[in-house]
Amino acid sequence: MSNMTFSNQRSSTLPVVLPISWIDRLTQLARERGINRSALVREVLQQTLFNDDKTTLTDDTKDA
């Protein structure tokens, strides 16, 4: 990791490290859906992290 650099500049990309054992399955799933592997990972992250149903606060928790 000695060649890692950090910057204050924002980027539209984020490296994601996945176990090598997942690559074949991710490739298979992406092909089944007709998209590339990066698009598949991006879609899963979007649905998991930014799903409005999971992040909507109720009136009871807004003031907490």
C-alpha positions as CSV (number, residue, x, y, z in Angstrom):
1,M,0.0,0.0,0.0
2,S,3.0,2.3,-0.2
3,N,1.8,3.6,-3.6
4,M,-1.5,4.9,-2.3
5,T,-2.1,8.6,-2.6
6,F,-4.8,10.7,-1.1
7,S,-6.3,13.9,-2.5
8,N,-8.8,16.4,-1.3
9,Q,-10.3,16.5,-4.8
10,R,-13.6,14.8,-5.2
11,S,-13.9,12.1,-7.9
12,S,-17.0,10.5,-9.5
13,T,-15.4,7.0,-9.0
14,L,-14.7,5.0,-5.9
15,P,-12.6,1.9,-5.9
16,V,-14.4,-1.0,-4.4
17,V,-12.4,-4.1,-3.2
18,L,-14.3,-7.4,-3.4
19,P,-13.1,-10.9,-2.7
20,I,-11.6,-12.5,-5.9
21,S,-14.0,-15.5,-5.3
22,W,-17.0,-13.2,-6.1
23,I,-15.8,-12.1,-9.5
24,D,-17.0,-15.1,-11.5
25,R,-20.5,-14.9,-10.0
26,L,-20.7,-11.1,-10.5
27,T,-19.6,-11.5,-14.1
28,Q,-22.3,-14.2,-14.6
29,L,-25.0,-12.0,-13.0
30,A,-24.0,-9.0,-15.1
31,R,-24.1,-11.0,-18.3
32,E,-27.6,-12.3,-17.4
33,R,-28.8,-8.8,-17.0
34,G,-27.0,-7.5,-20.1
35,I,-24.9,-5.0,-18.2
36,N,-21.2,-4.8,-17.3
37,R,-19.9,-5.8,-13.9
38,S,-19.3,-2.2,-12.7
39,A,-22.9,-1.3,-13.5
40,L,-24.1,-4.3,-11.5
41,V,-22.0,-3.4,-8.5
42,R,-23.2,0.3,-8.8
43,E,-26.8,-0.8,-8.9
44,V,-26.5,-3.0,-5.9
45,L,-24.8,-0.3,-3.9
46,Q,-27.4,2.2,-4.9
47,Q,-30.3,-0.1,-3.8
48,T,-28.6,-1.1,-0.6
49,L,-27.2,2.3,0.6
50,F,-29.7,4.8,-0.8
51,N,-33.1,3.0,-0.7
52,D,-35.6,5.7,0.3
53,D,-37.8,3.1,2.1
54,K,-35.0,2.3,4.6
55,T,-33.8,5.8,5.2
56,T,-37.1,7.6,5.6
57,L,-37.4,9.0,9.2
58,T,-40.7,8.8,11.0
59,D,-42.1,11.7,13.0
60,D,-41.0,10.0,16.2
61,T,-37.3,9.9,15.2
62,K,-36.9,13.3,13.4
63,D,-36.4,15.2,16.7
64,A,-34.1,12.7,18.3
